[in-house]
Amino acid sequence: MRYLQLTLMSLCIMLAASVAMAKGKKAEKPMDPQAMMEVYTKLAAPGEQHKQLASLAGSWTTKTKEWMEPNKPPVESTGSAEMKMLLDGRFLQQELTGQMMGQPFSGIEITAYDNVLKRYVTSWMSTMGTGIFTMEGTASTDGKTITLKGQHAEPGGGYMKHRAIWKIVDNNTQTFDMYGAHPGEKEWKMMEMTYTRK
């Protein structure tokens, strides 16, 4: 029991420090443990952004266009996605199967809205690699267009930068467009994916 109390206290202290840093202010004095727990509880609760993510739970079909190079015709494929909420409505998990670059493909994505950072965070892993690709971003005023940015290491060195536009068109339709740029090169559209609810 004592270990649990110490663990919770440590979490509260770290949370209070991160909240202070996120606001660009120094913590003037240690926060009362009860007040820290109240802040922690409030920030840990799902909000409107999480409700919107929850509305996407279900089964989807996908149609994808991929551009291997700029100014070349896209490769088209179909697939399916299963989405569900995790940990009492805090995170959206997507399991996607289909084709990528002409090969069978499957991937898992976790999407969060971080109440402390006030932005969306995604983590993506797939059969196309052994790394975890993360992106972060914000939503439009109506919350239906989420712009994400990230980068991944390239085999020859350096990082490829990415920008994604995720649109929640309506309850039965989503689109996800991905753009990329190799170091020193112009950005180009790499992928266009349309989700339709089954």
ZAVEX-283491 format. One record per residue (C-alpha): residue in three letters; x, y, z. Coordinates in pm, whole numbers, padded with zeros to 5 digits, always signed. Example, Ala and Ser with C-alpha at 12.3 -4.5 7.8 and 13.67 -1.06 7.14 Angstrom:
% residues 2
ALA+01230-00450+00780;SER+01367-00106+00714;
//
This chain:
% residues 198
MET+00000+00000+00000;ARG+00287+00234+00088;TYR+00450+00162-00251;LEU+00123+00245-00430;GLN+00095+00576-00241;LEU+00456+00667-00329;THR+00395+00577-00695;LEU+00080+00791-00712;MET+00258+01079-00540;SER+00546+01057-00789;LEU+00301+01059-01079;CYS+00126+01364-00937;ILE+00455+01551-00894;MET+00561+01471-01252;LEU+00220+01576-01382;ALA+00231+01904-01191;ALA+00577+01977-01333;SER+00467+01894-01689;VAL+00155+02113-01656;ALA+00369+02403-01533;MET+00616+02358-01821;ALA+00335+02325-02076;LYS+00205+02664-01963;GLY+00554+02813-01982;LYS+00557+02896-01611;LYS+00779+02792-01326;ALA+00619+02604-01041;GLU+00641+02864-00763;LYS+00589+02620-00479;PRO+00502+02255-00443;MET+00134+02188-00501;ASP-00073+02038-00225;PRO-00100+01659-00279;GLN-00481+01672-00287;ALA-00475+01958-00541;MET-00223+01764-00752;MET-00450+01460-00751;GLU-00746+01676-00860;VAL-00543+01817-01151;TYR-00427+01468-01245;THR-00783+01333-01234;LYS-00917+01619-01447;LEU-00647+01583-01713;ALA-00688+01205-01723;ALA-01060+01226-01805;PRO-01173+01181-02168;GLY-01321+01496-02324;GLU-01494+01608-02642;GLN-01199+01508-02864;HIS-01215+01157-02722;LYS-01590+01138-02788;GLN-01521+01223-03150;LEU-01256+00950-03170;ALA-01506+00707-03015;SER-01756+00788-03291;LEU-01513+00624-03537;ALA-01523+00283-03368;GLY-01642+00007-03600;SER-01561-00170-03926;TRP-01441+00015-04237;THR-01341-00061-04595;THR-01049+00131-04745;LYS-00952+00244-05093;THR-00591+00357-05127;LYS-00385+00533-05391;GLU-00005+00532-05346;TRP+00248+00735-05540;MET+00591+00571-05541;GLU+00741+00875-05717;PRO+00614+01224-05795;ASN+00442+01260-06133;LYS+00395+00884-06174;PRO+00054+00707-06181;PRO-00063+00582-05839;VAL-00094+00217-05737;GLU-00450+00147-05620;SER-00560-00110-05364;THR-00838-00195-05121;GLY-00837-00309-04760;SER-01024-00304-04432;ALA-00987-00145-04091;GLU-01124-00223-03747;MET-01135+00063-03496;LYS-01208+00045-03126;MET-01156+00254-02815;LEU-00911+00145-02545;LEU-00872+00218-02174;ASP-01220+00349-02103;GLY-01248+00576-02405;ARG-00903+00738-02396;PHE-00735+00598-02710;LEU-00849+00490-03056;GLN-00689+00174-03193;GLN-00695+00099-03565;GLU-00603-00240-03714;LEU-00556-00205-04090;THR-00507-00481-04347;GLY-00460-00450-04721;GLN-00184-00400-04978;MET+00116-00166-04963;MET+00358-00135-05253;GLY+00198-00447-05403;GLN+00259-00660-05092;PRO+00022-00789-04821;PHE+00024-00540-04538;SER-00108-00500-04185;GLY-00061-00224-03933;ILE-00176-00098-03595;GLU-00221+00266-03504;ILE-00299+00422-03166;THR-00443+00775-03172;ALA-00463+00994-02864;TYR-00572+01343-02780;ASP-00329+01453-02510;ASN-00511+01680-02263;VAL-00181+01817-02128;LEU-00021+01895-02464;LYS-00358+01988-02620;ARG-00279+01805-02942;TYR-00330+01475-03118;VAL-00056+01212-03107;THR-00044+00899-03323;SER+00182+00594-03309;TRP+00193+00361-03609;MET+00359+00021-03647;SER+00327-00219-03938;THR+00469-00515-04127;MET+00661-00267-04346;GLY+00924-00208-04077;THR+01038-00255-03720;GLY+01012+00105-03601;ILE+00727+00305-03450;PHE+00628+00610-03654;THR+00482+00896-03452;MET+00306+01213-03561;GLU+00157+01506-03370;GLY-00082+01780-03465;THR-00391+01988-03407;ALA-00747+02007-03538;SER-00947+02271-03720;THR-01200+02475-03521;ASP-01479+02227-03593;GLY-01247+01936-03500;LYS-01308+01752-03828;THR-00973+01816-03999;ILE-00662+01704-03812;THR-00320+01803-03947;LEU-00032+01584-03828;LYS+00344+01613-03877;GLY+00628+01368-03818;GLN+00943+01219-03964;HIS+01113+00884-03999;ALA+01474+00777-04043;GLU+01576+00675-04395;PRO+01804+00374-04461;GLY+02067+00590-04633;GLY+02072+00845-04351;GLY+01872+01155-04271;TYR+01500+01184-04211;MET+01201+01199-04441;LYS+00947+01456-04324;HIS+00576+01381-04338;ARG+00254+01579-04323;ALA-00090+01416-04304;ILE-00439+01559-04341;TRP-00703+01344-04171;LYS-01062+01450-04244;ILE-01367+01315-04066;VAL-01611+01388-04348;ASP-01917+01241-04174;ASN-02011+00946-03955;ASN-01952+00703-04243;THR-01657+00857-04430;GLN-01298+00954-04348;THR-01004+01050-04568;PHE-00634+01037-04489;ASP-00382+01205-04722;MET-00008+01173-04662;TYR+00265+01396-04803;GLY+00640+01349-04773;ALA+00972+01512-04854;HIS+01318+01357-04868;PRO+01598+01581-04729;GLY+01649+01880-04958;GLU+01356+01789-05185;LYS+01006+01927-05242;GLU+00706+01774-05067;TRP+00487+01543-05277;LYS+00168+01347-05223;MET+00246+00988-05127;MET-00087+00840-05030;GLU-00460+00902-05041;MET-00687+00674-04841;THR-01068+00681-04817;TYR-01246+00496-04538;THR-01611+00395-04578;ARG-01803+00244-04288;LYS-01924-00113-04353;
//
